[in-house]
């Protein structure tokens, strides 16, 4: 599960939302609910998440090329 925001959202807003999500994720009832849905709770900073998305995109691209899966137009 992830939250995305449009480019240009002020850093203060990103920080505020990230803190609110982290506070919510600290509640055992929420983490338990997410785990029951097979969602692994994980809190990261915006730069860490951006790096994660970049790595996942690169890995997925390699798989698509390897198995010759065409791009969706």
Backbone as numpy.savetxt, mean C-alpha at the origin, in Angstrom:
# Nx Ny Nz CAx CAy CAz Cx Cy Cz
-3.88 -4.01 1.62 -4.74 -2.85 1.62 -3.83 -1.63 1.62
-4.22 -0.64 0.84 -3.39 0.56 0.75 -4.26 1.78 0.52
-3.72 2.89 0.89 -4.37 4.17 0.61 -3.49 4.95 -0.34
-4.11 5.53 -1.35 -3.40 6.36 -2.30 -4.01 7.75 -2.28
-3.21 8.75 -2.64 -3.69 10.12 -2.72 -3.18 10.71 -4.03
-3.90 11.68 -4.56 -3.43 12.31 -5.79 -2.13 13.08 -5.58
-1.38 13.22 -6.64 -0.15 14.02 -6.57 -0.48 15.42 -6.09
0.41 15.96 -5.30 0.24 17.33 -4.85 -0.44 17.49 -3.50
-0.91 16.39 -2.90 -1.51 16.49 -1.57 -0.40 16.92 -0.61
-0.64 17.93 0.21 0.42 18.41 1.12 0.92 17.32 2.06
2.22 17.35 2.34 2.83 16.36 3.22 2.15 16.31 4.58
1.71 17.46 5.08 1.05 17.49 6.39 -0.22 16.64 6.39
-0.95 16.66 5.28 -2.17 15.85 5.17 -1.81 14.37 5.11
-0.80 14.03 4.33 -0.35 12.64 4.22 0.07 12.13 5.60
0.82 12.94 6.33 1.27 12.57 7.67 0.08 12.38 8.61
-0.89 13.27 8.54 -2.07 13.19 9.40 -2.87 11.92 9.12
-3.08 11.62 7.85 -3.83 10.41 7.49 -3.05 9.17 7.91
-1.74 9.17 7.68 -0.91 8.03 8.05 -0.98 7.77 9.55
-0.96 8.83 10.36 -1.05 8.68 11.81 -2.42 8.13 12.21
-3.48 8.62 11.59 -4.82 8.14 11.91 -4.96 6.65 11.58
-4.41 6.24 10.45 -4.45 4.83 10.07 -3.62 4.00 11.04
-2.44 4.49 11.40 -1.59 3.76 12.34 -2.28 3.61 13.69
-2.96 4.66 14.14 -3.70 4.58 15.41 -4.81 3.53 15.32
-5.51 3.51 14.20 -6.58 2.52 14.03 -6.00 1.11 13.97
-4.88 0.95 13.29 -4.27 -0.38 13.15 -3.69 -0.88 14.47
-3.51 0.01 15.43 -3.00 -0.41 16.74 -4.08 -1.09 17.57
-5.31 -1.04 17.09 -6.43 -1.65 17.83 -6.54 -3.14 17.44
-6.45 -4.01 18.43 -6.50 -5.45 18.13 -7.75 -5.89 17.37
-8.87 -5.25 17.62 -10.10 -5.66 16.91 -9.95 -5.45 15.40
-9.33 -4.35 15.00 -9.15 -4.09 13.57 -8.12 -5.04 12.97
-7.00 -5.21 13.63 -5.99 -6.10 13.06 -6.52 -7.53 12.97
-7.27 -7.94 13.96 -7.87 -9.28 13.93 -8.85 -9.40 12.76
-9.68 -8.40 12.58 -10.64 -8.41 11.46 -9.90 -8.50 10.13
-8.86 -7.69 9.95 -8.11 -7.71 8.70 -7.46 -9.07 8.47
-6.87 -9.62 9.51 -6.23 -10.93 9.38 -7.25 -12.01 9.02
-8.46 -11.89 9.55 -9.52 -12.84 9.19 -9.87 -12.74 7.70
-9.62 -11.58 7.09 -9.88 -11.37 5.67 -8.64 -11.68 4.82
-7.62 -12.26 5.48 -6.33 -12.58 4.85 -5.59 -11.34 4.38
-5.76 -10.25 5.11 -5.04 -9.01 4.86 -3.98 -8.87 5.94
-2.73 -8.70 5.52 -1.64 -8.56 6.48 -1.49 -7.09 6.86
-1.83 -6.72 8.08 -1.71 -5.32 8.49 -0.24 -4.87 8.47
0.00 -3.73 7.87 1.36 -3.21 7.76 1.27 -1.69 7.65
2.01 -1.00 8.48 2.05 0.46 8.43 3.43 0.88 7.96
3.46 1.76 6.96 4.73 2.29 6.48 4.58 3.79 6.26
5.71 4.44 6.06 5.68 5.85 5.71 5.37 5.98 4.22
5.02 7.18 3.80 4.73 7.40 2.38 5.93 7.04 1.50
7.16 7.45 1.85 8.30 7.06 0.99 8.54 5.55 0.97
8.36 4.88 2.11 8.53 3.43 2.14 7.49 2.75 1.26
6.26 3.24 1.32 5.20 2.65 0.51 5.45 2.89 -0.97
5.90 4.09 -1.32 6.21 4.39 -2.73 7.30 3.45 -3.24
8.30 3.17 -2.42 9.37 2.25 -2.82 8.82 0.83 -2.97
7.93 0.42 -2.08 7.29 -0.90 -2.17 6.52 -1.03 -3.47
5.72 -0.02 -3.80 4.92 -0.06 -5.02 5.84 -0.12 -6.24
6.93 0.64 -6.23 7.87 0.62 -7.36 8.48 -0.78 -7.53
8.87 -1.41 -6.42 9.44 -2.77 -6.50 8.41 -3.77 -7.03
7.18 -3.68 -6.52 6.13 -4.60 -6.97 5.83 -4.41 -8.46
5.81 -3.16 -8.87 5.54 -2.88 -10.29 6.65 -3.45 -11.18
7.89 -3.30 -10.74 9.01 -3.83 -11.52 8.94 -5.36 -11.58
8.68 -6.01 -10.46 8.59 -7.47 -10.44 7.44 -7.97 -11.31
6.31 -7.31 -11.21 5.14 -7.71 -12.01 5.44 -7.53 -13.49
6.11 -6.44 -13.84 6.49 -6.22 -15.24 7.36 -7.33 -15.78
8.30 -7.80 -14.97 9.17 -8.90 -15.40 8.37 -10.18 -15.63
7.41 -10.43 -14.77 6.56 -11.63 -14.93 5.74 -11.52 -16.20
5.18 -10.34 -16.45 4.38 -10.15 -17.67 5.22 -10.38 -18.92
6.44 -9.89 -18.92 7.33 -10.08 -20.08 7.70 -11.55 -20.21
8.08 -12.16 -19.10 8.51 -13.57 -19.13 7.42 -14.48 -19.69
6.20 -14.26 -19.29 5.11 -15.12 -19.75 4.34 -14.54 -20.92
4.89 -13.49 -21.51 4.32 -12.87 -22.71 2.85 -12.51 -22.54
2.54 -11.91 -21.40 1.18 -11.47 -21.13 1.03 -10.05 -21.70
0.10 -9.86 -22.62 0.00 -8.54 -23.26 -0.56 -7.48 -22.33
-0.18 -6.23 -22.63 -0.72 -5.10 -21.89 -2.19 -4.94 -22.24
-2.96 -4.52 -21.26 -4.37 -4.23 -21.49 -4.47 -2.82 -22.05
-5.15 -2.67 -23.13 -5.28 -1.35 -23.76 -6.45 -0.61 -23.25
